[in-house]
């Protein structure tokens, strides 16, 4: 875990050394390194517990409260320990698999999450005199609920410990993720080293587009660094570091905005067919990117359910602009080549090279969009203990996208 934090500081230091001399709207990306370091200090200063986690809430009579969702292997255990003396006799504990959860919801009255005790066919339990309850489960995904079966409000203050066999703190569908992120970290490190080598070897041919791509690669690498740190810390301690997740979401928002900035600028022909873009086009691109960044940051902190939705909305509005600009530039290049077919021209190889750039950009974006849709489909059809595969596929897709764009 400490090595992951040190890696983060290494990459953020590299970011600070990159001179970013594009248009003023992109100056906001240079602030990302400052935010990253401040967030790391915040994370190291304090943390919030997770799957060993505390649950404190006031329950009104006949109210069912959702506590947690967790994937167990055979022999997994659930332990509940009351933090305050005297277990409430009216408190019921429900442990439901997916079929039992559906039965639970059918048993509830029209008043949301309100029922008559007992409810559903879930496995039920009561706290012992010593304020503790232990339960062993078989392989399945389980949902944990609490219900107050008394006639007065009950305030709960308890600690849950959810463990898979061997003391594994992660839900079964996430167990491979720490090792997956270590492998991804190695791949992104190789890509960054390759970028630095290309920067030194082709120093005279580098322009602002190359610097944008280099900064984008470093930003995506930073997202993977935080992902690796989060899952390794979760695996080793059983604690859910909420600050680290927030910083990772912030980094993802910045990197995704930077990705669309690269796609929009290159599709418009910036530094390929045009030395600079008109102010009106720059203004429209700036507004679109600011809206995208604001939506991603807002929903990542406010309501993560709409996080992917906000990104899909921006895909819907931005992708037609990207493909339309690519098509116009390709048609212009093909027209130049057709005019040059009547005779030899020293500029023809340059025009053909630019045409290949737009063709490769279009192909890469199409594969990327198709991959995003494929990942969304897999999230719907894959079983719960294969959740790690969605993470792996999404990260490989991003790695392919950046590798194809940069080399």
Secondary structure as UniProt FT lines:
FT   HELIX           2..17
FT   HELIX           24..31
FT   HELIX           32..45
FT   STRAND          52..59
FT   TURN            61..62
FT   STRAND          63..72
FT   TURN            74..75
FT   STRAND          76..82
FT   TURN            89..90
FT   STRAND          91..96
FT   HELIX           98..107
FT   TURN            112..113
FT   STRAND          123..125
FT   TURN            129..130
FT   STRAND          132..137
FT   STRAND          140..148
FT   STRAND          154..164
FT   TURN            165..167
FT   HELIX           172..174
FT   TURN            175..176
FT   HELIX           177..201
FT   HELIX           203..205
FT   HELIX           208..237
FT   HELIX           242..267
FT   TURN            268..269
FT   TURN            271..273
FT   HELIX           279..302
FT   HELIX           304..306
FT   HELIX           307..340
FT   TURN            341..342
FT   TURN            346..347
FT   HELIX           348..381
FT   HELIX           384..386
FT   HELIX           387..406
//
